[in-house]
Amino acid sequence: MTELQQRLRQLNLYADRINGVFTRPVEDAVRTYQLARGVQGDTLGVYGPATRRSLEAETSEP
């Protein structure tokens, strides 16, 4: 979960603490990312396989 937070931070979508907890701010950042990139296949706010593939392709490994 810290990797997700770090990748979202790379895109300036998440500015809260990197603590490995899927909080509301993380969910909101995931939702914002999905809407901005047109990610299909995952429920909004859910870090599923389609969102992960897209995010990993766009960011560097923390």
PyMOL Python script that loads the backbone (N, CA, C, O; Angstrom):
from pymol import cmd

cmd.read_pdbstr("""\
ATOM      1  N   MET A   1       0.822  -1.200   0.000  1.00  0.00           N
ATOM      2  CA  MET A   1       0.000   0.000   0.000  1.00  0.00           C
ATOM      3  C   MET A   1       0.866   1.265   0.000  1.00  0.00           C
ATOM      4  O   MET A   1       0.462   2.295  -0.539  1.00  0.00           O
ATOM      5  N   THR A   2       2.047   1.186   0.600  1.00  0.00           N
ATOM      6  CA  THR A   2       2.911   2.370   0.553  1.00  0.00           C
ATOM      7  C   THR A   2       3.336   2.668  -0.882  1.00  0.00           C
ATOM      8  O   THR A   2       3.506   3.829  -1.254  1.00  0.00           O
ATOM      9  N   GLU A   3       3.509   1.616  -1.691  1.00  0.00           N
ATOM     10  CA  GLU A   3       3.881   1.837  -3.091  1.00  0.00           C
ATOM     11  C   GLU A   3       2.780   2.606  -3.820  1.00  0.00           C
ATOM     12  O   GLU A   3       3.072   3.509  -4.604  1.00  0.00           O
ATOM     13  N   LEU A   4       1.534   2.260  -3.572  1.00  0.00           N
ATOM     14  CA  LEU A   4       0.415   2.984  -4.180  1.00  0.00           C
ATOM     15  C   LEU A   4       0.474   4.456  -3.775  1.00  0.00           C
ATOM     16  O   LEU A   4       0.360   5.339  -4.625  1.00  0.00           O
ATOM     17  N   GLN A   5       0.649   4.716  -2.502  1.00  0.00           N
ATOM     18  CA  GLN A   5       0.703   6.096  -2.024  1.00  0.00           C
ATOM     19  C   GLN A   5       1.863   6.853  -2.669  1.00  0.00           C
ATOM     20  O   GLN A   5       1.714   8.015  -3.045  1.00  0.00           O
ATOM     21  N   GLN A   6       3.010   6.201  -2.795  1.00  0.00           N
ATOM     22  CA  GLN A   6       4.177   6.848  -3.388  1.00  0.00           C
ATOM     23  C   GLN A   6       3.967   7.128  -4.877  1.00  0.00           C
ATOM     24  O   GLN A   6       4.369   8.179  -5.376  1.00  0.00           O
ATOM     25  N   ARG A   7       3.342   6.196  -5.579  1.00  0.00           N
ATOM     26  CA  ARG A   7       3.082   6.411  -7.008  1.00  0.00           C
ATOM     27  C   ARG A   7       2.066   7.539  -7.206  1.00  0.00           C
ATOM     28  O   ARG A   7       2.218   8.355  -8.116  1.00  0.00           O
ATOM     29  N   LEU A   8       1.046   7.589  -6.373  1.00  0.00           N
ATOM     30  CA  LEU A   8       0.070   8.680  -6.464  1.00  0.00           C
ATOM     31  C   LEU A   8       0.735  10.020  -6.151  1.00  0.00           C
ATOM     32  O   LEU A   8       0.382  11.041  -6.741  1.00  0.00           O
ATOM     33  N   ARG A   9       1.681  10.019  -5.241  1.00  0.00           N
ATOM     34  CA  ARG A   9       2.404  11.238  -4.894  1.00  0.00           C
ATOM     35  C   ARG A   9       3.250  11.716  -6.076  1.00  0.00           C
ATOM     36  O   ARG A   9       3.386  12.919  -6.300  1.00  0.00           O
ATOM     37  N   GLN A  10       3.816  10.775  -6.827  1.00  0.00           N
ATOM     38  CA  GLN A  10       4.613  11.153  -8.007  1.00  0.00           C
ATOM     39  C   GLN A  10       3.783  11.981  -8.985  1.00  0.00           C
ATOM     40  O   GLN A  10       4.311  12.839  -9.692  1.00  0.00           O
ATOM     41  N   LEU A  11       2.491  11.715  -9.016  1.00  0.00           N
ATOM     42  CA  LEU A  11       1.588  12.427  -9.924  1.00  0.00           C
ATOM     43  C   LEU A  11       0.882  13.605  -9.249  1.00  0.00           C
ATOM     44  O   LEU A  11      -0.035  14.201  -9.814  1.00  0.00           O
ATOM     45  N   ASN A  12       1.322  13.927  -8.034  1.00  0.00           N
ATOM     46  CA  ASN A  12       0.735  15.019  -7.253  1.00  0.00           C
ATOM     47  C   ASN A  12      -0.748  14.826  -6.980  1.00  0.00           C
ATOM     48  O   ASN A  12      -1.514  15.789  -6.933  1.00  0.00           O
ATOM     49  N   LEU A  13      -1.143  13.571  -6.801  1.00  0.00           N
ATOM     50  CA  LEU A  13      -2.542  13.271  -6.484  1.00  0.00           C
ATOM     51  C   LEU A  13      -2.737  12.959  -5.000  1.00  0.00           C
ATOM     52  O   LEU A  13      -3.868  12.924  -4.514  1.00  0.00           O
ATOM     53  N   TYR A  14      -1.644  12.733  -4.287  1.00  0.00           N
ATOM     54  CA  TYR A  14      -1.732  12.349  -2.876  1.00  0.00           C
ATOM     55  C   TYR A  14      -0.638  13.078  -2.109  1.00  0.00           C
ATOM     56  O   TYR A  14       0.540  12.990  -2.455  1.00  0.00           O
ATOM     57  N   ALA A  15      -1.034  13.792  -1.075  1.00  0.00           N
ATOM     58  CA  ALA A  15      -0.067  14.577  -0.303  1.00  0.00           C
ATOM     59  C   ALA A  15      -0.072  14.224   1.183  1.00  0.00           C
ATOM     60  O   ALA A  15       0.633  14.848   1.976  1.00  0.00           O
ATOM     61  N   ASP A  16      -0.862  13.230   1.554  1.00  0.00           N
ATOM     62  CA  ASP A  16      -0.961  12.835   2.960  1.00  0.00           C
ATOM     63  C   ASP A  16       0.237  11.953   3.327  1.00  0.00           C
ATOM     64  O   ASP A  16       1.173  11.804   2.541  1.00  0.00           O
ATOM     65  N   ARG A  17       0.195  11.371   4.533  1.00  0.00           N
ATOM     66  CA  ARG A  17       1.298  10.531   5.013  1.00  0.00           C
ATOM     67  C   ARG A  17       1.408   9.235   4.217  1.00  0.00           C
ATOM     68  O   ARG A  17       0.402   8.660   3.801  1.00  0.00           O
ATOM     69  N   ILE A  18       2.642   8.787   4.014  1.00  0.00           N
ATOM     70  CA  ILE A  18       2.920   7.481   3.414  1.00  0.00           C
ATOM     71  C   ILE A  18       2.987   6.499   4.579  1.00  0.00           C
ATOM     72  O   ILE A  18       4.001   6.405   5.271  1.00  0.00           O
ATOM     73  N   ASN A  19       1.888   5.768   4.784  1.00  0.00           N
ATOM     74  CA  ASN A  19       1.826   4.894   5.962  1.00  0.00           C
ATOM     75  C   ASN A  19       1.266   3.511   5.645  1.00  0.00           C
ATOM     76  O   ASN A  19       1.129   2.685   6.548  1.00  0.00           O
ATOM     77  N   GLY A  20       0.941   3.245   4.391  1.00  0.00           N
ATOM     78  CA  GLY A  20       0.455   1.925   4.017  1.00  0.00           C
ATOM     79  C   GLY A  20      -0.999   1.649   4.335  1.00  0.00           C
ATOM     80  O   GLY A  20      -1.448   0.508   4.225  1.00  0.00           O
ATOM     81  N   VAL A  21      -1.748   2.675   4.728  1.00  0.00           N
ATOM     82  CA  VAL A  21      -3.157   2.502   5.089  1.00  0.00           C
ATOM     83  C   VAL A  21      -4.030   3.086   3.978  1.00  0.00           C
ATOM     84  O   VAL A  21      -3.817   4.214   3.534  1.00  0.00           O
ATOM     85  N   PHE A  22      -5.015   2.299   3.536  1.00  0.00           N
ATOM     86  CA  PHE A  22      -5.924   2.755   2.477  1.00  0.00           C
ATOM     87  C   PHE A  22      -6.999   3.627   3.108  1.00  0.00           C
ATOM     88  O   PHE A  22      -8.074   3.151   3.474  1.00  0.00           O
ATOM     89  N   THR A  23      -6.690   4.904   3.226  1.00  0.00           N
ATOM     90  CA  THR A  23      -7.592   5.876   3.848  1.00  0.00           C
ATOM     91  C   THR A  23      -8.469   6.543   2.781  1.00  0.00           C
ATOM     92  O   THR A  23      -8.304   6.296   1.586  1.00  0.00           O
ATOM     93  N   ARG A  24      -9.375   7.368   3.216  1.00  0.00           N
ATOM     94  CA  ARG A  24     -10.240   8.096   2.295  1.00  0.00           C
ATOM     95  C   ARG A  24      -9.433   8.962   1.323  1.00  0.00           C
ATOM     96  O   ARG A  24      -9.762   8.997   0.137  1.00  0.00           O
ATOM     97  N   PRO A  25      -8.380   9.667   1.784  1.00  0.00           N
ATOM     98  CA  PRO A  25      -7.586  10.444   0.828  1.00  0.00           C
ATOM     99  C   PRO A  25      -6.934   9.569  -0.257  1.00  0.00           C
ATOM    100  O   PRO A  25      -6.796  10.012  -1.397  1.00  0.00           O
ATOM    101  N   VAL A  26      -6.538   8.350   0.079  1.00  0.00           N
ATOM    102  CA  VAL A  26      -5.977   7.438  -0.923  1.00  0.00           C
ATOM    103  C   VAL A  26      -7.074   7.045  -1.907  1.00  0.00           C
ATOM    104  O   VAL A  26      -6.861   7.068  -3.119  1.00  0.00           O
ATOM    105  N   GLU A  27      -8.230   6.690  -1.394  1.00  0.00           N
ATOM    106  CA  GLU A  27      -9.360   6.322  -2.249  1.00  0.00           C
ATOM    107  C   GLU A  27      -9.725   7.473  -3.188  1.00  0.00           C
ATOM    108  O   GLU A  27      -9.980   7.258  -4.373  1.00  0.00           O
ATOM    109  N   ASP A  28      -9.747   8.687  -2.652  1.00  0.00           N
ATOM    110  CA  ASP A  28     -10.067   9.860  -3.465  1.00  0.00           C
ATOM    111  C   ASP A  28      -9.020  10.069  -4.562  1.00  0.00           C
ATOM    112  O   ASP A  28      -9.363  10.414  -5.693  1.00  0.00           O
ATOM    113  N   ALA A  29      -7.750   9.859  -4.228  1.00  0.00           N
ATOM    114  CA  ALA A  29      -6.679  10.017  -5.206  1.00  0.00           C
ATOM    115  C   ALA A  29      -6.789   8.960  -6.301  1.00  0.00           C
ATOM    116  O   ALA A  29      -6.571   9.254  -7.476  1.00  0.00           O
ATOM    117  N   VAL A  30      -7.126   7.737  -5.918  1.00  0.00           N
ATOM    118  CA  VAL A  30      -7.317   6.668  -6.899  1.00  0.00           C
ATOM    119  C   VAL A  30      -8.478   7.024  -7.826  1.00  0.00           C
ATOM    120  O   VAL A  30      -8.373   6.867  -9.042  1.00  0.00           O
ATOM    121  N   ARG A  31      -9.566   7.493  -7.262  1.00  0.00           N
ATOM    122  CA  ARG A  31     -10.741   7.877  -8.053  1.00  0.00           C
ATOM    123  C   ARG A  31     -10.389   9.008  -9.025  1.00  0.00           C
ATOM    124  O   ARG A  31     -10.758   8.960 -10.199  1.00  0.00           O
ATOM    125  N   THR A  32      -9.685  10.007  -8.540  1.00  0.00           N
ATOM    126  CA  THR A  32      -9.270  11.126  -9.391  1.00  0.00           C
ATOM    127  C   THR A  32      -8.397  10.628 -10.537  1.00  0.00           C
ATOM    128  O   THR A  32      -8.569  11.043 -11.683  1.00  0.00           O
ATOM    129  N   TYR A  33      -7.468   9.744 -10.224  1.00  0.00           N
ATOM    130  CA  TYR A  33      -6.592   9.175 -11.247  1.00  0.00           C
ATOM    131  C   TYR A  33      -7.409   8.414 -12.294  1.00  0.00           C
ATOM    132  O   TYR A  33      -7.211   8.592 -13.496  1.00  0.00           O
ATOM    133  N   GLN A  34      -8.322   7.569 -11.830  1.00  0.00           N
ATOM    134  CA  GLN A  34      -9.139   6.777 -12.751  1.00  0.00           C
ATOM    135  C   GLN A  34      -9.956   7.667 -13.684  1.00  0.00           C
ATOM    136  O   GLN A  34     -10.036   7.402 -14.883  1.00  0.00           O
ATOM    137  N   LEU A  35     -10.554   8.709 -13.146  1.00  0.00           N
ATOM    138  CA  LEU A  35     -11.370   9.614 -13.952  1.00  0.00           C
ATOM    139  C   LEU A  35     -10.512  10.392 -14.945  1.00  0.00           C
ATOM    140  O   LEU A  35     -10.900  10.565 -16.100  1.00  0.00           O
ATOM    141  N   ALA A  36      -9.342  10.865 -14.495  1.00  0.00           N
ATOM    142  CA  ALA A  36      -8.467  11.657 -15.358  1.00  0.00           C
ATOM    143  C   ALA A  36      -7.884  10.831 -16.496  1.00  0.00           C
ATOM    144  O   ALA A  36      -7.667  11.348 -17.592  1.00  0.00           O
ATOM    145  N   ARG A  37      -7.630   9.549 -16.242  1.00  0.00           N
ATOM    146  CA  ARG A  37      -6.983   8.693 -17.250  1.00  0.00           C
ATOM    147  C   ARG A  37      -7.974   7.816 -18.001  1.00  0.00           C
ATOM    148  O   ARG A  37      -7.591   7.107 -18.932  1.00  0.00           O
ATOM    149  N   GLY A  38      -9.238   7.857 -17.610  1.00  0.00           N
ATOM    150  CA  GLY A  38     -10.238   7.037 -18.287  1.00  0.00           C
ATOM    151  C   GLY A  38     -10.034   5.551 -18.059  1.00  0.00           C
ATOM    152  O   GLY A  38     -10.292   4.742 -18.950  1.00  0.00           O
ATOM    153  N   VAL A  39      -9.572   5.190 -16.876  1.00  0.00           N
ATOM    154  CA  VAL A  39      -9.328   3.774 -16.561  1.00  0.00           C
ATOM    155  C   VAL A  39     -10.659   3.021 -16.535  1.00  0.00           C
ATOM    156  O   VAL A  39     -11.600   3.424 -15.850  1.00  0.00           O
ATOM    157  N   GLN A  40     -10.723   1.933 -17.282  1.00  0.00           N
ATOM    158  CA  GLN A  40     -11.917   1.090 -17.352  1.00  0.00           C
ATOM    159  C   GLN A  40     -11.635  -0.255 -16.683  1.00  0.00           C
ATOM    160  O   GLN A  40     -10.502  -0.736 -16.703  1.00  0.00           O
ATOM    161  N   GLY A  41     -12.646  -0.847 -16.102  1.00  0.00           N
ATOM    162  CA  GLY A  41     -12.513  -2.196 -15.576  1.00  0.00           C
ATOM    163  C   GLY A  41     -12.464  -2.297 -14.061  1.00  0.00           C
ATOM    164  O   GLY A  41     -12.656  -3.380 -13.509  1.00  0.00           O
ATOM    165  N   ASP A  42     -12.211  -1.195 -13.386  1.00  0.00           N
ATOM    166  CA  ASP A  42     -12.213  -1.191 -11.917  1.00  0.00           C
ATOM    167  C   ASP A  42     -13.287  -0.215 -11.440  1.00  0.00           C
ATOM    168  O   ASP A  42     -13.537   0.806 -12.081  1.00  0.00           O
ATOM    169  N   THR A  43     -13.909  -0.533 -10.325  1.00  0.00           N
ATOM    170  CA  THR A  43     -14.862   0.379  -9.698  1.00  0.00           C
ATOM    171  C   THR A  43     -14.122   1.640  -9.278  1.00  0.00           C
ATOM    172  O   THR A  43     -12.978   1.567  -8.831  1.00  0.00           O
ATOM    173  N   LEU A  44     -14.764   2.797  -9.417  1.00  0.00           N
ATOM    174  CA  LEU A  44     -14.136   4.048  -9.010  1.00  0.00           C
ATOM    175  C   LEU A  44     -13.693   3.991  -7.549  1.00  0.00           C
ATOM    176  O   LEU A  44     -14.466   3.615  -6.667  1.00  0.00           O
ATOM    177  N   GLY A  45     -12.454   4.366  -7.311  1.00  0.00           N
ATOM    178  CA  GLY A  45     -11.897   4.381  -5.967  1.00  0.00           C
ATOM    179  C   GLY A  45     -11.285   3.060  -5.541  1.00  0.00           C
ATOM    180  O   GLY A  45     -10.682   2.973  -4.471  1.00  0.00           O
ATOM    181  N   VAL A  46     -11.433   2.026  -6.369  1.00  0.00           N
ATOM    182  CA  VAL A  46     -10.880   0.705  -6.038  1.00  0.00           C
ATOM    183  C   VAL A  46      -9.589   0.509  -6.821  1.00  0.00           C
ATOM    184  O   VAL A  46      -9.555   0.684  -8.039  1.00  0.00           O
ATOM    185  N   TYR A  47      -8.536   0.147  -6.114  1.00  0.00           N
ATOM    186  CA  TYR A  47      -7.233  -0.074  -6.743  1.00  0.00           C
ATOM    187  C   TYR A  47      -7.171  -1.497  -7.273  1.00  0.00           C
ATOM    188  O   TYR A  47      -6.576  -2.382  -6.659  1.00  0.00           O
ATOM    189  N   GLY A  48      -7.795  -1.697  -8.420  1.00  0.00           N
ATOM    190  CA  GLY A  48      -7.847  -3.016  -9.041  1.00  0.00           C
ATOM    191  C   GLY A  48      -6.775  -3.173 -10.100  1.00  0.00           C
ATOM    192  O   GLY A  48      -5.939  -2.288 -10.278  1.00  0.00           O
ATOM    193  N   PRO A  49      -6.794  -4.298 -10.806  1.00  0.00           N
ATOM    194  CA  PRO A  49      -5.742  -4.616 -11.770  1.00  0.00           C
ATOM    195  C   PRO A  49      -5.602  -3.605 -12.916  1.00  0.00           C
ATOM    196  O   PRO A  49      -4.482  -3.303 -13.327  1.00  0.00           O
ATOM    197  N   ALA A  50      -6.704  -3.084 -13.433  1.00  0.00           N
ATOM    198  CA  ALA A  50      -6.621  -2.117 -14.536  1.00  0.00           C
ATOM    199  C   ALA A  50      -5.971  -0.816 -14.070  1.00  0.00           C
ATOM    200  O   ALA A  50      -5.145  -0.237 -14.776  1.00  0.00           O
ATOM    201  N   THR A  51      -6.348  -0.368 -12.883  1.00  0.00           N
ATOM    202  CA  THR A  51      -5.780   0.860 -12.330  1.00  0.00           C
ATOM    203  C   THR A  51      -4.308   0.659 -12.032  1.00  0.00           C
ATOM    204  O   THR A  51      -3.488   1.535 -12.306  1.00  0.00           O
ATOM    205  N   ARG A  52      -3.974  -0.478 -11.478  1.00  0.00           N
ATOM    206  CA  ARG A  52      -2.573  -0.766 -11.147  1.00  0.00           C
ATOM    207  C   ARG A  52      -1.703  -0.765 -12.404  1.00  0.00           C
ATOM    208  O   ARG A  52      -0.634  -0.155 -12.417  1.00  0.00           O
ATOM    209  N   ARG A  53      -2.153  -1.443 -13.457  1.00  0.00           N
ATOM    210  CA  ARG A  53      -1.389  -1.487 -14.712  1.00  0.00           C
ATOM    211  C   ARG A  53      -1.144  -0.074 -15.239  1.00  0.00           C
ATOM    212  O   ARG A  53      -0.026   0.268 -15.621  1.00  0.00           O
ATOM    213  N   SER A  54      -2.180   0.727 -15.256  1.00  0.00           N
ATOM    214  CA  SER A  54      -2.068   2.090 -15.769  1.00  0.00           C
ATOM    215  C   SER A  54      -1.122   2.927 -14.918  1.00  0.00           C
ATOM    216  O   SER A  54      -0.257   3.626 -15.445  1.00  0.00           O
ATOM    217  N   LEU A  55      -1.285   2.854 -13.627  1.00  0.00           N
ATOM    218  CA  LEU A  55      -0.454   3.648 -12.711  1.00  0.00           C
ATOM    219  C   LEU A  55       1.007   3.220 -12.783  1.00  0.00           C
ATOM    220  O   LEU A  55       1.900   4.067 -12.783  1.00  0.00           O
ATOM    221  N   GLU A  56       1.257   1.921 -12.844  1.00  0.00           N
ATOM    222  CA  GLU A  56       2.629   1.427 -12.913  1.00  0.00           C
ATOM    223  C   GLU A  56       3.291   1.806 -14.238  1.00  0.00           C
ATOM    224  O   GLU A  56       4.501   2.027 -14.282  1.00  0.00           O
ATOM    225  N   ALA A  57       2.512   1.883 -15.312  1.00  0.00           N
ATOM    226  CA  ALA A  57       3.062   2.263 -16.607  1.00  0.00           C
ATOM    227  C   ALA A  57       3.437   3.735 -16.653  1.00  0.00           C
ATOM    228  O   ALA A  57       4.308   4.139 -17.424  1.00  0.00           O
ATOM    229  N   GLU A  58       2.781   4.528 -15.831  1.00  0.00           N
ATOM    230  CA  GLU A  58       2.965   5.979 -15.875  1.00  0.00           C
ATOM    231  C   GLU A  58       3.951   6.506 -14.831  1.00  0.00           C
ATOM    232  O   GLU A  58       4.421   7.639 -14.943  1.00  0.00           O
ATOM    233  N   THR A  59       4.264   5.707 -13.834  1.00  0.00           N
ATOM    234  CA  THR A  59       5.138   6.170 -12.750  1.00  0.00           C
ATOM    235  C   THR A  59       6.349   5.246 -12.635  1.00  0.00           C
ATOM    236  O   THR A  59       6.381   4.157 -13.207  1.00  0.00           O
ATOM    237  N   SER A  60       7.336   5.711 -11.884  1.00  0.00           N
ATOM    238  CA  SER A  60       8.518   4.883 -11.653  1.00  0.00           C
ATOM    239  C   SER A  60       8.366   4.138 -10.337  1.00  0.00           C
ATOM    240  O   SER A  60       7.659   4.583  -9.433  1.00  0.00           O
ATOM    241  N   GLU A  61       9.038   3.001 -10.241  1.00  0.00           N
ATOM    242  CA  GLU A  61       8.965   2.205  -9.024  1.00  0.00           C
ATOM    243  C   GLU A  61       9.620   2.970  -7.884  1.00  0.00           C
ATOM    244  O   GLU A  61      10.758   3.424  -8.011  1.00  0.00           O
ATOM    245  N   PRO A  62       8.905   3.116  -6.768  1.00  0.00           N
ATOM    246  CA  PRO A  62       9.450   3.882  -5.627  1.00  0.00           C
ATOM    247  C   PRO A  62      10.620   3.162  -4.974  1.00  0.00           C
ATOM    248  O   PRO A  62      11.192   3.664  -4.007  1.00  0.00           O
TER     249      PRO A  62
END
""", "prot")
cmd.dss("prot")
cmd.show_as("cartoon", "prot")
cmd.util.cbc("prot")
cmd.orient("prot")
